[in-house]
Amino acid sequence: MSTLNPARRLAANLATLSGSRWLPYALFAGLVTMWAYNYVVMKVTLQAATPITHLILRTTIGSLTLFGVLLARGHGIRPQRLRDAARVGLTTTFAYGLTVTLALVAGAAGRTSVLVFTMPFWVALLSRWLLAEPLTANARRAMAAGFAGLMLIVAPWQLHGGVLPMLLAVLAGLLWALGSVLTKKTAQQGQLDSLNFSGWQALIGLAPLPLLLPFADFAAIHWSPAFVLGMVYSGVFSSAVGWLAWLWLLRRLPASTLSFNALVIPVLAVAMAAASLGEWPGGGELLGMLLIGGGIVLIARR
């Protein structure tokens, strides 16, 4: 009677697990929870480091982890469509990371997450322009609801010096949307190795970071086990592992199912920020969040 050695037995078990019907949905639930809680983790760890220092550490950890996965694969390392990878890396890895970090410095974590996840609205507009995709009636209704929600959250009629973090959060959503549309446009131009493209765009996204070194202060970091764990969480798990999990899910779940992440994540982030940080939204803000959430549902059904 033959028996499998431990390595083969492990491989067989992993193959069985990856073929199970419930695994993608369990992974999706874990992913949206991890991404939602990352807003709380970033808000807390930003208290132990200056924003630029935090950005450099987090981005370096995440990008090198993702590129390391590409190297560990052992083949297909040569970059594909380097110019397109550079556009996405500079837009998503660098510019998005910078704006969302600055938004969290002075802004509430839950509110920031909602404003960043206006991303689907920007995707609809940018897809119309860059991909020639039609703007459906649902998309137009969603944008109307989203704009009304934004006005309730930003409240331009009662400015008290807190508008800049909210504008930065909206800009972060726009940059994330631009990176997503550019990635989709690249994929439409022919077969694309997702891991190769992701690894190189992450590495290229590190290129501008030396320009920010004069604004960093590594000596001022308040080191603690919580800070180290938070940086590992944001850099390795939320950034690198989260992105690889997202790519895996895109091949196994309907796109309409995955699109609801834009609704679930800010809702979870608001609840987590309220429970962990005491950041309870006001009545107008809560109504604005609900309008944005309703608009995102319409976008997901378009």
C-alpha atoms as a printed R data frame, in Angstrom:
    type eleno elety resid chain resno       x      y       z
1   ATOM     1    CA   MET     A     1   0.000  0.000   0.000
2   ATOM     2    CA   SER     A     2   1.637  3.205  -1.155
3   ATOM     3    CA   THR     A     3   1.513  6.404   0.812
4   ATOM     4    CA   LEU     A     4   2.147  9.952  -0.263
5   ATOM     5    CA   ASN     A     5   5.103 11.766   1.227
6   ATOM     6    CA   PRO     A     6   4.255 14.869   3.312
7   ATOM     7    CA   ALA     A     7   4.966 17.344   0.483
8   ATOM     8    CA   ARG     A     8   2.725 15.522  -1.989
9   ATOM     9    CA   ARG     A     9   0.024 15.035   0.641
10  ATOM    10    CA   LEU     A    10   0.093 18.785   1.386
11  ATOM    11    CA   ALA     A    11  -0.125 19.611  -2.324
12  ATOM    12    CA   ALA     A    12  -3.073 17.252  -2.726
13  ATOM    13    CA   ASN     A    13  -4.856 18.813   0.244
14  ATOM    14    CA   LEU     A    14  -4.292 22.332  -1.144
15  ATOM    15    CA   ALA     A    15  -5.611 21.296  -4.544
16  ATOM    16    CA   THR     A    16  -8.747 19.868  -2.916
17  ATOM    17    CA   LEU     A    17  -9.198 23.017  -0.848
18  ATOM    18    CA   SER     A    18  -8.766 25.367  -3.807
19  ATOM    19    CA   GLY     A    19 -11.389 23.418  -5.723
20  ATOM    20    CA   SER     A    20 -14.026 23.721  -3.003
21  ATOM    21    CA   ARG     A    21 -17.029 25.884  -3.801
22  ATOM    22    CA   TRP     A    22 -17.065 27.776  -0.510
23  ATOM    23    CA   LEU     A    23 -13.418 28.836  -0.442
24  ATOM    24    CA   PRO     A    24 -13.739 31.872  -2.796
25  ATOM    25    CA   TYR     A    25 -16.622 33.262  -0.745
26  ATOM    26    CA   ALA     A    26 -14.758 32.688   2.529
27  ATOM    27    CA   LEU     A    27 -11.672 34.368   1.078
28  ATOM    28    CA   PHE     A    28 -13.795 37.272  -0.165
29  ATOM    29    CA   ALA     A    29 -15.298 37.750   3.309
30  ATOM    30    CA   GLY     A    30 -11.830 37.687   4.857
31  ATOM    31    CA   LEU     A    31 -10.460 40.101   2.274
32  ATOM    32    CA   VAL     A    32 -13.096 42.801   2.710
33  ATOM    33    CA   THR     A    33 -12.774 42.534   6.498
34  ATOM    34    CA   MET     A    34  -8.987 42.873   6.257
35  ATOM    35    CA   TRP     A    35  -9.178 45.882   3.938
36  ATOM    36    CA   ALA     A    36 -11.807 47.580   6.102
37  ATOM    37    CA   TYR     A    37  -9.803 47.143   9.304
38  ATOM    38    CA   ASN     A    38  -6.699 48.500   7.566
39  ATOM    39    CA   TYR     A    39  -8.184 52.006   7.849
40  ATOM    40    CA   VAL     A    40  -8.239 51.631  11.634
41  ATOM    41    CA   VAL     A    41  -4.719 50.142  11.675
42  ATOM    42    CA   MET     A    42  -3.342 52.995   9.550
43  ATOM    43    CA   LYS     A    43  -5.056 55.626  11.691
44  ATOM    44    CA   VAL     A    44  -3.504 54.133  14.843
45  ATOM    45    CA   THR     A    45   0.011 53.574  13.450
46  ATOM    46    CA   LEU     A    46   0.081 57.101  12.014
47  ATOM    47    CA   GLN     A    47   0.190 58.305  15.626
48  ATOM    48    CA   ALA     A    48   3.624 56.662  15.999
49  ATOM    49    CA   ALA     A    49   5.248 57.986  12.830
50  ATOM    50    CA   THR     A    50   5.084 61.037  10.609
51  ATOM    51    CA   PRO     A    51   2.869 60.606   7.512
52  ATOM    52    CA   ILE     A    52   5.745 60.469   5.013
53  ATOM    53    CA   THR     A    53   7.731 58.075   7.202
54  ATOM    54    CA   HIS     A    54   4.656 55.841   7.471
55  ATOM    55    CA   LEU     A    55   4.109 55.973   3.711
56  ATOM    56    CA   ILE     A    56   7.712 55.050   2.901
57  ATOM    57    CA   LEU     A    57   7.759 52.113   5.323
58  ATOM    58    CA   ARG     A    58   4.341 50.764   4.355
59  ATOM    59    CA   THR     A    59   4.831 51.104   0.605
60  ATOM    60    CA   THR     A    60   8.311 49.585   0.696
61  ATOM    61    CA   ILE     A    61   7.151 46.587   2.729
62  ATOM    62    CA   GLY     A    62   4.128 45.941   0.496
63  ATOM    63    CA   SER     A    63   5.869 46.491  -2.844
64  ATOM    64    CA   LEU     A    64   8.933 44.384  -2.022
65  ATOM    65    CA   THR     A    65   6.678 41.605  -0.716
66  ATOM    66    CA   LEU     A    66   4.660 41.587  -3.933
67  ATOM    67    CA   PHE     A    67   7.756 41.697  -6.136
68  ATOM    68    CA   GLY     A    68   9.313 38.992  -3.971
69  ATOM    69    CA   VAL     A    69   6.388 36.702  -4.760
70  ATOM    70    CA   LEU     A    70   7.109 37.258  -8.457
71  ATOM    71    CA   LEU     A    71  10.794 36.399  -7.934
72  ATOM    72    CA   ALA     A    72   9.889 33.317  -5.890
73  ATOM    73    CA   ARG     A    73   7.820 31.999  -8.776
74  ATOM    74    CA   GLY     A    74  11.097 31.592 -10.637
75  ATOM    75    CA   HIS     A    75   9.899 32.336 -14.167
76  ATOM    76    CA   GLY     A    76   8.280 35.125 -16.129
77  ATOM    77    CA   ILE     A    77  10.311 37.772 -14.282
78  ATOM    78    CA   ARG     A    78  11.053 39.933 -17.322
79  ATOM    79    CA   PRO     A    79   8.652 42.917 -17.239
80  ATOM    80    CA   GLN     A    80   5.661 42.982 -19.550
81  ATOM    81    CA   ARG     A    81   4.474 46.353 -20.888
82  ATOM    82    CA   LEU     A    82   6.804 48.330 -18.678
83  ATOM    83    CA   ARG     A    83   5.347 51.699 -19.709
84  ATOM    84    CA   ASP     A    84   1.833 50.644 -18.686
85  ATOM    85    CA   ALA     A    85   3.145 49.159 -15.436
86  ATOM    86    CA   ALA     A    86   4.880 52.477 -14.716
87  ATOM    87    CA   ARG     A    87   1.645 54.420 -15.227
88  ATOM    88    CA   VAL     A    88  -0.280 52.154 -12.878
89  ATOM    89    CA   GLY     A    89   2.517 51.994 -10.305
90  ATOM    90    CA   LEU     A    90   2.967 55.751 -10.094
91  ATOM    91    CA   THR     A    91  -0.787 56.319  -9.985
92  ATOM    92    CA   THR     A    92  -1.863 53.548  -7.620
93  ATOM    93    CA   THR     A    93   1.107 52.489  -5.515
94  ATOM    94    CA   PHE     A    94   2.641 55.949  -5.048
95  ATOM    95    CA   ALA     A    95   0.076 58.722  -5.595
96  ATOM    96    CA   TYR     A    96  -2.886 56.833  -4.106
97  ATOM    97    CA   GLY     A    97  -0.797 55.745  -1.130
98  ATOM    98    CA   LEU     A    98   0.357 59.321  -0.516
99  ATOM    99    CA   THR     A    99  -3.098 60.903  -0.662
100 ATOM   100    CA   VAL     A   100  -4.862 58.283   1.480
101 ATOM   101    CA   THR     A   101  -2.100 58.573   4.107
102 ATOM   102    CA   LEU     A   102  -2.409 62.370   4.284
103 ATOM   103    CA   ALA     A   103  -6.203 62.076   4.406
104 ATOM   104    CA   LEU     A   104  -6.016 59.776   7.435
105 ATOM   105    CA   VAL     A   105  -3.687 62.090   9.355
106 ATOM   106    CA   ALA     A   106  -6.427 64.602  10.165
107 ATOM   107    CA   GLY     A   107  -9.532 62.811   8.928
108 ATOM   108    CA   ALA     A   108 -11.676 60.179  10.614
109 ATOM   109    CA   ALA     A   109 -10.925 56.628   9.510
110 ATOM   110    CA   GLY     A   110 -14.538 55.686   8.780
111 ATOM   111    CA   ARG     A   111 -15.282 58.867   6.844
112 ATOM   112    CA   THR     A   112 -12.032 58.551   4.890
113 ATOM   113    CA   SER     A   113 -12.879 54.986   3.863
114 ATOM   114    CA   VAL     A   114 -16.289 56.059   2.558
115 ATOM   115    CA   LEU     A   115 -14.825 58.934   0.550
116 ATOM   116    CA   VAL     A   116 -12.028 56.764  -0.870
117 ATOM   117    CA   PHE     A   117 -14.651 54.250  -1.962
118 ATOM   118    CA   THR     A   118 -16.257 56.801  -4.231
119 ATOM   119    CA   MET     A   119 -13.864 54.982  -6.577
120 ATOM   120    CA   PRO     A   120 -16.681 53.189  -8.502
121 ATOM   121    CA   PHE     A   121 -18.155 56.549  -9.533
122 ATOM   122    CA   TRP     A   122 -14.825 57.694 -10.913
123 ATOM   123    CA   VAL     A   123 -14.386 54.338 -12.658
124 ATOM   124    CA   ALA     A   124 -17.701 54.853 -14.449
125 ATOM   125    CA   LEU     A   125 -16.646 58.305 -15.657
126 ATOM   126    CA   LEU     A   126 -13.102 57.319 -16.617
127 ATOM   127    CA   SER     A   127 -14.305 54.169 -18.388
128 ATOM   128    CA   ARG     A   128 -16.562 56.342 -20.517
129 ATOM   129    CA   TRP     A   129 -13.563 58.484 -21.476
130 ATOM   130    CA   LEU     A   130 -10.697 55.975 -21.689
131 ATOM   131    CA   LEU     A   131 -12.509 52.740 -22.565
132 ATOM   132    CA   ALA     A   132 -15.492 54.097 -24.508
133 ATOM   133    CA   GLU     A   133 -17.885 52.230 -22.204
134 ATOM   134    CA   PRO     A   134 -21.484 53.542 -22.150
135 ATOM   135    CA   LEU     A   135 -22.756 55.487 -19.148
136 ATOM   136    CA   THR     A   136 -25.956 53.645 -18.250
137 ATOM   137    CA   ALA     A   137 -29.052 55.038 -16.572
138 ATOM   138    CA   ASN     A   138 -28.106 53.212 -13.356
139 ATOM   139    CA   ALA     A   139 -24.663 54.803 -13.471
140 ATOM   140    CA   ARG     A   140 -26.155 58.275 -13.883
141 ATOM   141    CA   ARG     A   141 -28.536 57.722 -10.964
142 ATOM   142    CA   ALA     A   142 -25.644 56.372  -8.892
143 ATOM   143    CA   MET     A   143 -23.583 59.479  -9.573
144 ATOM   144    CA   ALA     A   144 -26.441 61.728  -8.540
145 ATOM   145    CA   ALA     A   145 -26.808 59.820  -5.251
146 ATOM   146    CA   GLY     A   146 -23.040 59.815  -4.746
147 ATOM   147    CA   PHE     A   147 -22.736 63.566  -5.343
148 ATOM   148    CA   ALA     A   148 -25.551 64.258  -2.870
149 ATOM   149    CA   GLY     A   149 -23.840 62.003  -0.331
150 ATOM   150    CA   LEU     A   150 -20.517 63.754  -0.827
151 ATOM   151    CA   MET     A   151 -22.125 67.133  -0.228
152 ATOM   152    CA   LEU     A   152 -23.653 65.905   3.036
153 ATOM   153    CA   ILE     A   153 -20.300 64.543   4.259
154 ATOM   154    CA   VAL     A   154 -18.069 67.410   3.108
155 ATOM   155    CA   ALA     A   155 -20.729 70.026   4.070
156 ATOM   156    CA   PRO     A   156 -19.184 72.960   2.182
157 ATOM   157    CA   TRP     A   157 -21.718 75.317   3.798
158 ATOM   158    CA   GLN     A   158 -20.118 74.841   7.248
159 ATOM   159    CA   LEU     A   159 -16.364 74.844   6.701
160 ATOM   160    CA   HIS     A   160 -14.314 74.481   9.881
161 ATOM   161    CA   GLY     A   161 -10.841 73.724   8.484
162 ATOM   162    CA   GLY     A   162 -11.465 70.003   8.074
163 ATOM   163    CA   VAL     A   163 -12.194 69.937   4.366
164 ATOM   164    CA   LEU     A   164  -8.667 69.171   3.123
165 ATOM   165    CA   PRO     A   165  -8.553 65.582   4.521
166 ATOM   166    CA   MET     A   166 -11.903 64.852   2.861
167 ATOM   167    CA   LEU     A   167 -10.774 66.280  -0.471
168 ATOM   168    CA   LEU     A   168  -7.598 64.197  -0.238
169 ATOM   169    CA   ALA     A   169  -9.713 61.089   0.399
170 ATOM   170    CA   VAL     A   170 -11.838 61.804  -2.689
171 ATOM   171    CA   LEU     A   171  -8.641 62.385  -4.696
172 ATOM   172    CA   ALA     A   172  -7.349 59.029  -3.446
173 ATOM   173    CA   GLY     A   173 -10.512 57.389  -4.776
174 ATOM   174    CA   LEU     A   174 -10.003 59.112  -8.132
175 ATOM   175    CA   LEU     A   175  -6.374 57.938  -8.338
176 ATOM   176    CA   TRP     A   176  -7.346 54.377  -7.423
177 ATOM   177    CA   ALA     A   177 -10.027 54.456 -10.129
178 ATOM   178    CA   LEU     A   178  -7.561 55.785 -12.692
179 ATOM   179    CA   GLY     A   179  -5.110 52.998 -11.878
180 ATOM   180    CA   SER     A   180  -7.880 50.401 -12.183
181 ATOM   181    CA   VAL     A   181  -9.042 51.722 -15.562
182 ATOM   182    CA   LEU     A   182  -5.467 51.888 -16.857
183 ATOM   183    CA   THR     A   183  -4.951 48.269 -15.750
184 ATOM   184    CA   LYS     A   184  -8.139 47.204 -17.516
185 ATOM   185    CA   LYS     A   185  -7.095 49.057 -20.659
186 ATOM   186    CA   THR     A   186  -3.732 47.284 -20.588
187 ATOM   187    CA   ALA     A   187  -5.419 43.899 -20.189
188 ATOM   188    CA   GLN     A   188  -7.641 44.610 -23.198
189 ATOM   189    CA   GLN     A   189  -4.568 45.000 -25.388
190 ATOM   190    CA   GLY     A   190  -3.722 41.299 -25.190
191 ATOM   191    CA   GLN     A   191  -2.790 38.483 -22.815
192 ATOM   192    CA   LEU     A   192  -1.270 39.761 -19.589
193 ATOM   193    CA   ASP     A   193   0.503 37.945 -16.744
194 ATOM   194    CA   SER     A   194  -1.282 39.477 -13.752
195 ATOM   195    CA   LEU     A   195   1.427 38.610 -11.218
196 ATOM   196    CA   ASN     A   196   4.198 39.952 -13.474
197 ATOM   197    CA   PHE     A   197   2.312 43.202 -14.093
198 ATOM   198    CA   SER     A   198   1.397 43.611 -10.418
199 ATOM   199    CA   GLY     A   199   4.932 42.952  -9.202
200 ATOM   200    CA   TRP     A   200   6.527 45.439 -11.586
201 ATOM   201    CA   GLN     A   201   3.978 48.190 -11.020
202 ATOM   202    CA   ALA     A   202   4.531 47.798  -7.279
203 ATOM   203    CA   LEU     A   203   8.305 48.019  -7.693
204 ATOM   204    CA   ILE     A   204   8.086 51.057  -9.986
205 ATOM   205    CA   GLY     A   205   5.767 52.713  -7.479
206 ATOM   206    CA   LEU     A   206   8.720 52.854  -5.092
207 ATOM   207    CA   ALA     A   207  10.787 55.010  -7.478
208 ATOM   208    CA   PRO     A   208   9.526 58.461  -6.296
209 ATOM   209    CA   LEU     A   209   9.879 57.630  -2.586
210 ATOM   210    CA   PRO     A   210  13.500 58.910  -2.314
211 ATOM   211    CA   LEU     A   211  12.157 62.364  -3.230
212 ATOM   212    CA   LEU     A   212  10.136 62.268   0.001
213 ATOM   213    CA   LEU     A   213  13.054 61.326   2.263
214 ATOM   214    CA   PRO     A   214  13.757 64.969   3.285
215 ATOM   215    CA   PHE     A   215  10.225 65.068   4.733
216 ATOM   216    CA   ALA     A   216  10.597 61.789   6.642
217 ATOM   217    CA   ASP     A   217  11.812 61.453  10.214
218 ATOM   218    CA   PHE     A   218  12.724 57.875  11.019
219 ATOM   219    CA   ALA     A   219  14.339 58.898  14.313
220 ATOM   220    CA   ALA     A   220  10.953 60.120  15.573
221 ATOM   221    CA   ILE     A   221   9.248 56.732  15.179
222 ATOM   222    CA   HIS     A   222   7.750 55.497  18.452
223 ATOM   223    CA   TRP     A   223   8.680 51.846  18.120
224 ATOM   224    CA   SER     A   224   6.445 49.310  19.803
225 ATOM   225    CA   PRO     A   225   5.199 45.782  19.085
226 ATOM   226    CA   ALA     A   226   1.832 47.287  18.097
227 ATOM   227    CA   PHE     A   227   3.479 49.623  15.576
228 ATOM   228    CA   VAL     A   228   5.540 46.812  14.008
229 ATOM   229    CA   LEU     A   229   2.519 44.527  13.779
230 ATOM   230    CA   GLY     A   230   0.481 47.374  12.295
231 ATOM   231    CA   MET     A   231   3.061 48.045   9.601
232 ATOM   232    CA   VAL     A   232   3.279 44.346   8.757
233 ATOM   233    CA   TYR     A   233  -0.521 44.235   8.597
234 ATOM   234    CA   SER     A   234  -0.747 47.242   6.256
235 ATOM   235    CA   GLY     A   235   2.283 46.406   4.125
236 ATOM   236    CA   VAL     A   236   2.299 42.632   3.837
237 ATOM   237    CA   PHE     A   237  -1.275 41.526   4.409
238 ATOM   238    CA   SER     A   238  -3.471 44.443   3.317
239 ATOM   239    CA   SER     A   239  -1.275 45.473   0.373
240 ATOM   240    CA   ALA     A   240   0.584 42.449  -1.004
241 ATOM   241    CA   VAL     A   241  -1.487 39.479   0.184
242 ATOM   242    CA   GLY     A   242  -4.724 41.404  -0.323
243 ATOM   243    CA   TRP     A   243  -3.847 42.277  -3.900
244 ATOM   244    CA   LEU     A   244  -2.878 38.665  -4.732
245 ATOM   245    CA   ALA     A   245  -6.108 37.413  -3.133
246 ATOM   246    CA   TRP     A   246  -8.066 39.914  -5.228
247 ATOM   247    CA   LEU     A   247  -6.440 38.624  -8.421
248 ATOM   248    CA   TRP     A   248  -7.255 35.035  -7.403
249 ATOM   249    CA   LEU     A   249 -10.880 35.944  -6.715
250 ATOM   250    CA   LEU     A   250 -11.292 37.720 -10.050
251 ATOM   251    CA   ARG     A   251 -10.742 34.380 -11.780
252 ATOM   252    CA   ARG     A   252 -13.274 32.500  -9.643
253 ATOM   253    CA   LEU     A   253 -16.183 34.760  -8.670
254 ATOM   254    CA   PRO     A   254 -18.606 36.758 -10.810
255 ATOM   255    CA   ALA     A   255 -17.501 40.350 -11.265
256 ATOM   256    CA   SER     A   256 -20.874 41.550  -9.952
257 ATOM   257    CA   THR     A   257 -20.213 39.769  -6.653
258 ATOM   258    CA   LEU     A   258 -16.777 41.256  -6.247
259 ATOM   259    CA   SER     A   259 -17.961 44.748  -7.105
260 ATOM   260    CA   PHE     A   260 -19.929 44.800  -3.849
261 ATOM   261    CA   ASN     A   261 -16.623 45.079  -1.979
262 ATOM   262    CA   ALA     A   262 -16.918 48.815  -2.577
263 ATOM   263    CA   LEU     A   263 -20.108 48.775  -0.492
264 ATOM   264    CA   VAL     A   264 -19.107 46.320   2.223
265 ATOM   265    CA   ILE     A   265 -15.665 47.771   3.005
266 ATOM   266    CA   PRO     A   266 -16.670 51.352   3.959
267 ATOM   267    CA   VAL     A   267 -19.646 50.071   5.951
268 ATOM   268    CA   LEU     A   268 -17.346 47.748   7.911
269 ATOM   269    CA   ALA     A   269 -14.703 50.470   8.247
270 ATOM   270    CA   VAL     A   270 -17.214 52.921   9.733
271 ATOM   271    CA   ALA     A   271 -18.396 50.297  12.235
272 ATOM   272    CA   MET     A   272 -14.816 49.312  13.148
273 ATOM   273    CA   ALA     A   273 -13.704 52.934  13.519
274 ATOM   274    CA   ALA     A   274 -16.698 53.659  15.749
275 ATOM   275    CA   ALA     A   275 -15.980 50.607  17.934
276 ATOM   276    CA   SER     A   276 -12.182 50.978  18.059
277 ATOM   277    CA   LEU     A   277 -11.614 54.734  17.853
278 ATOM   278    CA   GLY     A   278 -14.911 56.212  19.013
279 ATOM   279    CA   GLU     A   279 -15.406 57.943  15.635
280 ATOM   280    CA   TRP     A   280 -19.201 57.953  15.525
281 ATOM   281    CA   PRO     A   281 -20.651 59.623  12.401
282 ATOM   282    CA   GLY     A   282 -23.139 62.446  12.771
283 ATOM   283    CA   GLY     A   283 -26.628 62.378  11.307
284 ATOM   284    CA   GLY     A   284 -25.721 64.252   8.102
285 ATOM   285    CA   GLU     A   285 -22.588 62.194   7.600
286 ATOM   286    CA   LEU     A   286 -24.485 58.948   8.152
287 ATOM   287    CA   LEU     A   287 -27.134 59.962   5.607
288 ATOM   288    CA   GLY     A   288 -24.378 60.896   3.154
289 ATOM   289    CA   MET     A   289 -22.716 57.517   3.636
290 ATOM   290    CA   LEU     A   290 -26.031 55.755   3.012
291 ATOM   291    CA   LEU     A   291 -26.532 57.719  -0.214
292 ATOM   292    CA   ILE     A   292 -23.035 56.831  -1.399
293 ATOM   293    CA   GLY     A   293 -23.663 53.189  -0.483
294 ATOM   294    CA   GLY     A   294 -26.901 53.204  -2.460
295 ATOM   295    CA   GLY     A   295 -25.090 54.702  -5.421
296 ATOM   296    CA   ILE     A   296 -22.408 52.018  -5.242
297 ATOM   297    CA   VAL     A   297 -25.108 49.322  -5.319
298 ATOM   298    CA   LEU     A   298 -26.483 50.898  -8.502
299 ATOM   299    CA   ILE     A   299 -22.975 50.956 -10.012
300 ATOM   300    CA   ALA     A   300 -22.544 47.273  -9.158
301 ATOM   301    CA   ARG     A   301 -25.813 46.435 -10.974
302 ATOM   302    CA   ARG     A   302 -25.155 48.459 -14.112
